[in-house]
């Protein structure tokens, strides 16, 4: 009888400890999604222990734009901070094909990492029609010129036809706090 009581007590205490461990580990990570009402793009920010650990910026549908752009105006971009001003970036085009997958380089003369990604692998410059994206990662850089920004995403649908007027474009600024702004005004204030 005493063995049975000890056994129950031991199993109960193990179950309580396992439940406590589960609550503690899941409570330390949080995810929040922000939506741009103009373009319908979303930014999902994952934070762990108060720091941003992943940013996913994507546009799943082109319904907010003219018919001619709807099928090609889709993208998926995931940025993972690596510390300091280093970050790893994965970019997929409208077909889900990876077009960029590496650490963002620092541009000569800049303190932060920056890259332009294209809709096709290895493409440089605006030589095709499709979505191009500039990604700037400021990381732990502080100062008035960075406006508490962690990362800045700017995208546009590149066209060879200069007569088109309703060309899709958008931006998202992720702040160090994990909040997101889709404001053009803040985007223009940041260094490029």
Secondary structure, DSSP 8 states (H G I E B T S, - for coil): -HHHHHHHHHHHHHHHHHHHHHHHHHHTEEEEEEE-TTT--EEEEEEETTEEEEEEEEE---TTS-GGGTTT--EEEEEEEEETTEEEEEEE-TTS-EEEEEE--B-TT-SSEEEEE-SSTT--SS-SSEEEEEEEE-TT--SGGGTTEEEEEEEEEE-S-TT-----EEEEEEETTS-EE--HHHHHHS--
